[in-house]
Amino acid sequence: MLFPSTIAGSLPKPEWLAEPNVLWAPWKSKGEELARAKRDATILALKLQEDSGIDILTEGEQSRQHFVHGFLERVEGIDFAHKVEMGIRKDRYKAMVPQVVAPLSLKGRVHGDEARIARTHTTRAVKFTLPGPMTIIDTIADNYYGDRVKMAFAFAELLNQEAKALHDDGIDMIQFDEPAFNVYMDEVRDWGIKALERAAEGLTCPTAVHICYGYGIKANTDWKETLGGEWRQYEETFPVIDASTIQQVAVECRNSKVPIELLGLLKNKIVQAGVIDVASDEIETAEDVCKTIEDVMKVVPKENIIATTNCGMAPMRREVAEAKLMALGTGAKLARQRFA
């Protein structure tokens, strides 16, 4: 199939599960009631994607309060009780984060329940997202290792364990989210890509890395205003990623200031092209989606293009996200008809 569609990962949570329209939203229930609510929200996320014509589904990250900390909650050696304030993404914004205080190990399965629910309730391909090692260490304080690289590789080991288990659960693709990759370009080259490859080592399913300029929240949109008329950070990271063992790269294209020709640096990769802008409530049309795909086709072979969203939709209003999902599905279908 040309232009299969997927989403970056997250969808907004229903208001009966968590506070709507915000990141780090508190849960509305606890215990067994919360577990049931998460299950129901996951099944709803799958249904919404199916109804929109999405081909490669995710569980919408409905069981995670945050895309990084949802993983960290199941890791031994992390102190959540004594959070400290830390600058995130080179001090783009501040957050209260847990601390690493002892050697890291998994407490057990991290996302096994969500993976099994997703696999049970759809016959379509399922992609599962995990935070990448570099982004994790940029979202947690170190009070044990004393070395960013050493801590990143410790997390990479744990990610690899969970990624292999997810594949055993029947997950068809593993995607690692690395928004930190366009902030610390030198470190990506020096060790970041190696840590990512360690996280994906031994996987026999397709692997992807999602790099982006972040959610459509004010801290990120303000930062983008400082980047000038062209965003060329990927000029440094794309060649490094292209030489890696990771098979797919997810990157924003719709309303992006990333020069489209930079995608030509990913000669050996499948490109998950972001055709839906998550930083705007304006609903794309099928024609908008088709036009973005056509632009990407100028530098990426059409058989190497997957249509996706620019980033996660967790902070969006549900009705906006659902309309954008529908535009994604119908737009990819239109592109298949037009460019087959």
C-alpha positions in Angstrom: 0.0 0.0 0.0 1.2 3.5 -0.8 1.1 6.1 1.9 -0.1 4.0 4.9 -1.3 6.3 7.7 -0.4 6.4 11.4 -0.2 8.9 14.2 2.9 10.1 16.1 1.5 8.3 19.2 -0.8 10.1 21.6 -4.4 11.2 21.4 -6.3 13.4 23.9 -7.7 11.5 26.9 -11.4 11.5 27.6 -12.4 13.9 30.4 -13.6 10.9 32.5 -10.0 9.6 32.5 -7.9 12.7 33.0 -8.1 16.5 33.0 -8.5 17.5 29.4 -6.3 19.8 27.2 -3.2 19.7 29.4 0.0 17.8 29.7 0.7 15.9 32.9 -3.0 15.8 33.5 -4.0 14.2 36.8 -6.1 11.0 36.7 -9.8 11.2 37.6 -9.8 7.9 39.5 -7.5 5.4 41.1 -7.0 1.7 41.7 -9.1 -0.8 39.8 -11.5 2.0 38.6 -8.5 3.8 37.0 -7.3 0.5 35.3 -10.8 0.0 33.8 -10.9 3.6 32.6 -7.5 3.3 31.0 -8.7 0.1 29.2 -11.9 1.7 28.0 -10.0 4.8 26.7 -7.5 2.6 24.9 -10.3 0.7 23.1 -11.9 4.0 22.2 -8.6 5.4 20.8 -8.3 2.3 18.6 -11.9 2.7 17.4 -11.5 6.3 16.5 -8.4 5.5 14.4 -10.1 2.7 12.6 -13.1 4.8 11.9 -10.8 7.5 10.4 -9.1 5.1 8.1 -5.8 5.0 9.9 -3.7 2.0 8.9 -1.1 1.6 11.6 -2.7 2.2 15.0 -1.3 3.2 18.4 -3.0 2.8 21.8 -3.1 6.5 22.0 -0.9 6.5 25.1 -4.1 6.5 27.1 -2.4 4.8 30.1 0.5 7.3 30.4 0.4 10.6 32.2 3.4 11.7 30.1 5.2 10.0 27.3 8.5 9.8 29.3 7.2 9.3 32.9 4.8 6.6 31.8 7.9 4.5 31.3 9.8 5.7 34.3 7.0 4.8 36.7 8.0 1.1 36.2 11.7 1.6 36.7 13.5 0.7 39.9 16.1 3.2 41.1 13.9 6.4 40.6 12.7 8.6 43.4 9.3 10.1 42.5 8.7 11.3 46.1 11.4 14.0 46.0 11.1 15.8 42.7 13.4 18.6 41.8 13.1 21.5 39.3 15.1 21.0 36.1 15.5 22.7 32.8 14.2 20.6 29.9 15.5 20.8 26.3 18.4 23.2 27.1 16.2 25.1 29.6 13.4 25.7 27.1 11.1 25.2 30.0 11.2 24.1 33.6 9.6 21.0 35.1 9.5 19.1 38.4 11.2 15.8 37.6 12.0 12.6 39.6 15.6 11.7 40.4 17.7 8.6 39.6 19.0 7.6 43.0 20.2 3.9 42.5 21.1 1.4 39.8 18.3 1.2 37.2 16.2 -1.9 36.5 12.7 -2.7 35.4 10.1 -3.6 38.1 8.5 -5.9 35.6 6.6 -5.2 32.4 6.0 -1.6 31.6 3.4 -1.5 28.9 2.3 -5.1 28.7 -1.3 -4.4 29.6 -1.8 -1.7 27.0 -0.1 -3.7 24.3 -2.2 -6.8 24.9 -5.4 -4.7 25.0 -4.5 -3.0 21.7 -3.5 -6.3 20.1 -6.8 -8.0 21.2 -9.1 -5.2 20.0 -7.8 -4.5 16.4 -6.7 -6.6 13.5 -4.7 -3.8 12.0 -1.0 -3.2 12.5 -0.1 -1.7 15.8 2.8 0.7 16.5 4.0 1.2 20.1 5.9 4.3 21.2 8.7 4.5 23.8 10.8 7.5 24.9 14.3 7.4 23.6 17.4 7.3 25.9 18.5 10.9 25.2 15.1 12.3 25.8 14.7 10.3 29.0 17.9 11.7 30.5 16.8 15.2 29.5 13.6 14.7 31.5 15.0 13.3 34.8 17.6 14.4 37.3 20.7 12.3 38.0 21.6 11.8 41.6 23.5 8.5 41.1 25.4 7.9 37.8 27.2 11.2 37.6 27.5 10.7 33.8 24.8 11.5 31.3 26.1 9.0 28.7 26.4 6.2 31.3 22.8 6.9 32.5 21.5 7.0 28.9 22.9 3.6 28.1 21.5 2.2 31.3 18.0 3.4 30.2 18.7 2.0 26.7 19.2 -1.5 28.2 15.8 -1.2 29.9 14.1 0.1 26.8 15.5 -2.8 24.8 14.0 -5.3 27.3 10.6 -3.7 27.1 10.7 -3.3 23.3 11.5 -7.0 22.8 8.6 -7.9 25.1 6.2 -5.6 23.2 7.1 -7.4 20.0 6.4 -10.7 21.7 3.0 -9.3 22.6 2.3 -8.9 18.9 3.2 -5.3 18.4 4.2 -4.7 14.7 6.4 -1.6 15.0 8.4 0.0 17.8 9.0 3.8 17.6 11.3 5.7 19.9 10.5 9.3 20.6 13.6 11.6 20.6 12.6 15.3 20.5 16.0 15.9 22.2 17.7 15.0 19.0 17.2 18.5 17.5 18.4 20.2 20.6 21.8 18.4 21.3 23.1 17.8 17.8 26.7 17.2 18.8 25.6 14.6 21.4 23.4 12.9 18.9 26.5 12.3 16.7 28.8 11.4 19.6 26.6 9.0 21.6 22.9 9.6 21.2 22.4 7.5 18.0 24.5 4.7 19.6 22.2 4.7 22.6 19.2 4.6 20.4 20.6 1.7 18.4 21.2 -0.1 21.7 17.6 0.4 22.7 16.5 -1.2 19.4 19.1 -3.9 19.2 17.9 -7.4 18.3 14.4 -6.3 17.3 13.1 -8.0 14.2 10.0 -5.7 13.7 10.3 -2.3 12.0 11.9 0.4 14.1 11.4 4.1 13.9 12.6 7.3 15.6 10.3 10.3 16.0 12.1 13.6 16.1 10.3 16.9 16.2 10.0 20.4 17.6 7.6 19.4 20.3 3.9 19.5 21.3 1.9 22.5 20.3 2.3 24.1 23.8 3.4 27.7 24.4 7.0 26.9 25.5 7.6 25.2 22.2 5.8 27.6 19.9 7.7 30.5 21.6 11.0 28.7 21.0 10.1 28.1 17.4 9.8 31.8 16.9 13.5 32.2 17.7 14.6 29.7 15.1 14.3 32.0 12.1 12.8 31.5 8.7 14.3 28.1 8.1 14.8 25.2 10.7 18.0 23.5 9.6 18.8 21.5 12.8 18.1 18.3 10.9 20.8 19.0 8.5 23.2 17.8 11.2 21.2 14.9 12.6 19.7 13.3 9.4 23.0 12.0 8.0 23.8 10.4 11.4 20.3 8.8 11.6 20.5 7.7 7.9 23.7 5.7 8.7 22.0 4.0 11.7 20.2 0.7 12.0 16.9 2.5 12.8 14.6 1.9 9.7 12.1 4.8 9.8 12.2 8.5 10.7 9.1 10.4 11.7 9.4 14.2 11.1 7.0 17.1 10.9 6.3 18.6 7.4 2.9 20.4 7.6 3.4 24.1 8.3 7.0 23.3 9.2 9.9 25.6 8.4 12.1 22.5 7.9 13.3 22.8 4.2 11.7 19.9 2.4 14.9 19.1 0.6 16.5 18.0 3.9 14.4 14.9 3.8 16.6 13.9 0.8 19.3 13.2 3.4 17.3 10.2 4.6 18.2 8.1 1.5 18.1 4.8 3.3 15.0 5.3 5.4 11.2 5.2 5.2 10.0 8.6 6.1 6.9 9.1 8.3 6.0 12.5 7.0 3.9 14.7 9.4 1.0 15.9 7.3 -1.1 17.1 10.2 -0.1 20.2 12.2 -0.7 19.6 15.9 0.3 23.2 16.9 -2.9 24.6 15.3 -6.6 23.9 15.8 -7.2 24.6 12.1 -8.5 21.4 10.6 -6.7 20.2 7.5 -8.7 19.1 4.4 -7.9 15.9 2.5 -6.5 18.1 -0.2 -4.1 19.7 2.3 -2.9 16.3 3.4 -2.5 15.2 -0.2 -0.5 18.4 -1.1 1.9 17.8 1.7 2.5 14.2 0.6 3.0 15.5 -2.9 5.7 17.9 -1.6 7.5 15.1 0.2 7.4 13.0 -3.0 9.7 15.5 -4.6 12.6 14.3 -2.4 11.4 10.9 -1.0 10.3 8.0 -3.2 6.6 7.5 -2.8 6.9 3.9 -1.7 9.0 5.2 1.2 6.4 7.6 2.6 4.1 7.0 5.6 1.6 9.8 6.4 1.5 10.8 10.1 0.9 13.7 12.5 3.7 16.2 13.2 3.7 15.2 16.9 1.5 13.8 19.6 -2.0 15.1 20.1 -2.3 14.6 23.8 -2.9 18.3 24.7 -5.5 19.0 22.0 -9.2 19.3 22.3 -10.8 15.9 21.5 -13.1 17.2 18.8 -10.1 18.9 17.0 -8.0 15.8 17.3 -10.8 13.6 15.9 -11.4 15.9 13.0 -7.6 15.9 12.2 -7.6 12.1 12.4 -10.3 12.0 9.8 -8.4 14.4 7.6 -5.3 12.2 7.9 -7.1 9.0 6.9 -9.1 10.6 4.0 -6.1 12.6 2.7 -3.8 9.5 2.6 -6.6 7.6 0.7 -6.9 10.5 -1.8 -3.1 10.5 -2.3 -3.2 6.8 -3.0 -5.8 7.3 -5.7 -4.0 10.3 -7.2 -0.4 9.2 -7.2 -0.7 5.4 -7.6 
